[in-house]
Amino acid sequence: MIPVEFDYVAPDSLDEALTALRDGGEDAKVLAGGHSLIPLMKLRLAAPTLLVDLRRVQGLTGIQRENGHFRIGAMASHYAVSQEPGLGLAALAASTIADPQVRYRGTLGGTLAHGDPASDMPAILLAAEGSVTVRGAEGAREVAAADFFQDYLTTAVGEHEILTEIRLPAMDGYGFAYEKFNRRQEDWAMMAVGVMVSKAPDGSCADVRVGLTHMAGVPLRATEVEQALRGQSLSPEAIARASEAAAEGTDPPADLNASADYKRHLARVLCRRALETAAAAA
Ligand SMILES: Cc1cc2nc3c(=O)[nH]c(=O)nc-3n(C[C@H](O)[C@H](O)[C@H](O)COP(=O)(O)OP(=O)(O)OC[C@H]3O[C@@H](n4cnc5c(N)ncnc54)[C@H](O)[C@@H]3O)c2cc1C
């Protein structure tokens, strides 16, 4: 379908973009890669009166390592993230997003700001205990991942604000794995599990992070699995026991592809597989 008519600007600086957003009123929207917003506009599920395109704004695409963290510009594409090996699990998860066209145009800031629980990257930000920088007229604020995803398609980005940067801790020494379940290679996740594991010198589990995609209206951490393994053995039996708790506290949406119970089953099975792979790699 054809979207409702809208105005379009492509400012050169962040300040100009923020001014355009504010002047555009409540129906002005930021445009990043357009791979979620444009389809919604074509379906007439979104009808912004003004699009403020960020593609010309300087300084929003870099990926730098600094003081144990990666600073990633909001307009960094999924492809760029997938090509940065130091990003570990984030790079691996980004490489599973759709097809090359989507990965070249879709952005990390866009997918996080959009807050779709079926997206791959939100659960990774949450599990890594990363954060984002959000800029508005009043200045910049940093929001921890745990406070960022508030509800289905609802994040901490306010009406006239722009997400400018993502901070991800460099998880040096962690083994990682991403298990994404879909019908075809390039589909969205029915559900997915991202795992990071580090080992103590005696081989036991020093730290473990488990992020769950599409198991509720927001990304989740499988905290019971993490608690069961931290400081304990990483034997196959211990991993299998801990993984039984992977669906605790989840509320997966049933859809055409899978019932809620099937997604809970997938969470347990894929959590075990991801933990085994990550533990072997740690
Ligand atoms: C065919 C297809 C398959 C896909 N498969 C997958 C998949 O398997 N896994 C997956 O994770 N994703 C998938 N996607 C979505 C893709 O990852 C999108 O890139 C992503 O959801 C949105 O990023 P974007 O840069 O395109 O944002 P846009 O579509 O431009 O924007 C999305 C929303 O976020 C807001 N926004 C964007 N950037 C900012 C910012 N910096 N600050 C404030 N607000 C902002 C916009 O106003 C809009 O409301 C798929 C998309 C398509 C079209």
The ligand as an SDF file (V2000), in Angstrom:
LIG
                    3D

 53 58  0  0  0  0  0  0  0  0999 V2000
   12.1050   -8.3610    5.7280 C   0  0  0  0  0  0  0  0  0  0  0  0
   12.6110   -7.9550    7.0790 C   0  0  0  0  0  0  0  0  0  0  0  0
   13.0890   -8.9100    7.9310 C   0  0  0  0  0  0  0  0  0  0  0  0
   13.5820   -8.5460    9.1780 C   0  0  0  0  0  0  0  0  0  0  0  0
   14.0780   -9.5280   10.0130 N   0  0  0  0  0  0  0  0  0  0  0  0
   14.5710   -9.2000   11.2060 C   0  0  0  0  0  0  0  0  0  0  0  0
   15.1390  -10.1780   12.0710 C   0  0  0  0  0  0  0  0  0  0  0  0
   15.2280  -11.3680   11.7600 O   0  0  0  0  0  0  0  0  0  0  0  0
   15.6080   -9.7710   13.2880 N   0  0  0  0  0  0  0  0  0  0  0  0
   15.5520   -8.4520   13.6800 C   0  0  0  0  0  0  0  0  0  0  0  0
   16.0170   -8.1520   14.7760 O   0  0  0  0  0  0  0  0  0  0  0  0
   15.0560   -7.5050   12.8810 N   0  0  0  0  0  0  0  0  0  0  0  0
   14.5550   -7.8350   11.6590 C   0  0  0  0  0  0  0  0  0  0  0  0
   14.0520   -6.8570   10.8490 N   0  0  0  0  0  0  0  0  0  0  0  0
   13.9850   -5.4600   11.3340 C   0  0  0  0  0  0  0  0  0  0  0  0
   15.2940   -4.7310   11.1010 C   0  0  0  0  0  0  0  0  0  0  0  0
   16.2320   -5.1930   12.0280 O   0  0  0  0  0  0  0  0  0  0  0  0
   15.1320   -3.2090   11.2880 C   0  0  0  0  0  0  0  0  0  0  0  0
   16.3200   -2.6790   10.8470 O   0  0  0  0  0  0  0  0  0  0  0  0
   14.9160   -2.7100   12.7000 C   0  0  0  0  0  0  0  0  0  0  0  0
   13.8060   -3.2760   13.3010 O   0  0  0  0  0  0  0  0  0  0  0  0
   14.6610   -1.2130   12.7500 C   0  0  0  0  0  0  0  0  0  0  0  0
   15.8120   -0.5130   12.4580 O   0  0  0  0  0  0  0  0  0  0  0  0
   15.7810    0.6420   11.3940 P   0  0  0  0  0  0  0  0  0  0  0  0
   17.1190    1.2750   11.4680 O   0  0  0  0  0  0  0  0  0  0  0  0
   15.3440    0.1140   10.0810 O   0  0  0  0  0  0  0  0  0  0  0  0
   14.7020    1.6600   12.0460 O   0  0  0  0  0  0  0  0  0  0  0  0
   13.4760    2.4420   11.4110 P   0  0  0  0  0  0  0  0  0  0  0  0
   12.5500    1.5140   10.7250 O   0  0  0  0  0  0  0  0  0  0  0  0
   13.9710    3.6210   10.6330 O   0  0  0  0  0  0  0  0  0  0  0  0
   12.8050    2.9900   12.7660 O   0  0  0  0  0  0  0  0  0  0  0  0
   12.1220    2.1220   13.6370 C   0  0  0  0  0  0  0  0  0  0  0  0
   11.5220    2.9480   14.7840 C   0  0  0  0  0  0  0  0  0  0  0  0
   12.5470    3.4250   15.6540 O   0  0  0  0  0  0  0  0  0  0  0  0
   12.5900    4.8740   15.6590 C   0  0  0  0  0  0  0  0  0  0  0  0
   14.0100    5.2210   15.6090 N   0  0  0  0  0  0  0  0  0  0  0  0
   14.9270    4.7420   14.7290 C   0  0  0  0  0  0  0  0  0  0  0  0
   16.1590    5.1910   15.0340 N   0  0  0  0  0  0  0  0  0  0  0  0
   16.0080    5.9850   16.1150 C   0  0  0  0  0  0  0  0  0  0  0  0
   16.9330    6.7370   16.9000 C   0  0  0  0  0  0  0  0  0  0  0  0
   18.2420    6.7420   16.6570 N   0  0  0  0  0  0  0  0  0  0  0  0
   16.4370    7.4640   17.9500 N   0  0  0  0  0  0  0  0  0  0  0  0
   15.0970    7.4560   18.2400 C   0  0  0  0  0  0  0  0  0  0  0  0
   14.1840    6.7410   17.5350 N   0  0  0  0  0  0  0  0  0  0  0  0
   14.6340    6.0130   16.4900 C   0  0  0  0  0  0  0  0  0  0  0  0
   11.8020    5.3240   14.4300 C   0  0  0  0  0  0  0  0  0  0  0  0
   11.1940    6.5890   14.6200 O   0  0  0  0  0  0  0  0  0  0  0  0
   10.7680    4.2010   14.3190 C   0  0  0  0  0  0  0  0  0  0  0  0
    9.7060    4.4360   15.2130 O   0  0  0  0  0  0  0  0  0  0  0  0
   13.5550   -7.1880    9.5860 C   0  0  0  0  0  0  0  0  0  0  0  0
   13.0650   -6.2020    8.7260 C   0  0  0  0  0  0  0  0  0  0  0  0
   12.5860   -6.5820    7.4620 C   0  0  0  0  0  0  0  0  0  0  0  0
   12.0780   -5.4920    6.5570 C   0  0  0  0  0  0  0  0  0  0  0  0
  1  2  1  0
  2  3  1  0
  2 52  2  0
  3  4  2  0
  4  5  1  0
  4 50  1  0
  5  6  2  0
  6  7  1  0
  6 13  1  0
  7  8  2  0
  7  9  1  0
  9 10  1  0
 10 11  2  0
 10 12  1  0
 12 13  2  0
 13 14  1  0
 14 15  1  0
 14 50  1  0
 15 16  1  0
 16 17  1  0
 16 18  1  0
 18 19  1  0
 18 20  1  0
 20 21  1  0
 20 22  1  0
 22 23  1  0
 23 24  1  0
 24 25  2  0
 24 26  1  0
 24 27  1  0
 27 28  1  0
 28 29  2  0
 28 30  1  0
 28 31  1  0
 31 32  1  0
 32 33  1  0
 33 34  1  0
 33 48  1  0
 34 35  1  0
 35 36  1  0
 35 46  1  0
 36 37  1  0
 36 45  1  0
 37 38  2  0
 38 39  1  0
 39 40  1  0
 39 45  2  0
 40 41  1  0
 40 42  2  0
 42 43  1  0
 43 44  2  0
 44 45  1  0
 46 47  1  0
 46 48  1  0
 48 49  1  0
 50 51  2  0
 51 52  1  0
 52 53  1  0
M  END
$$$$
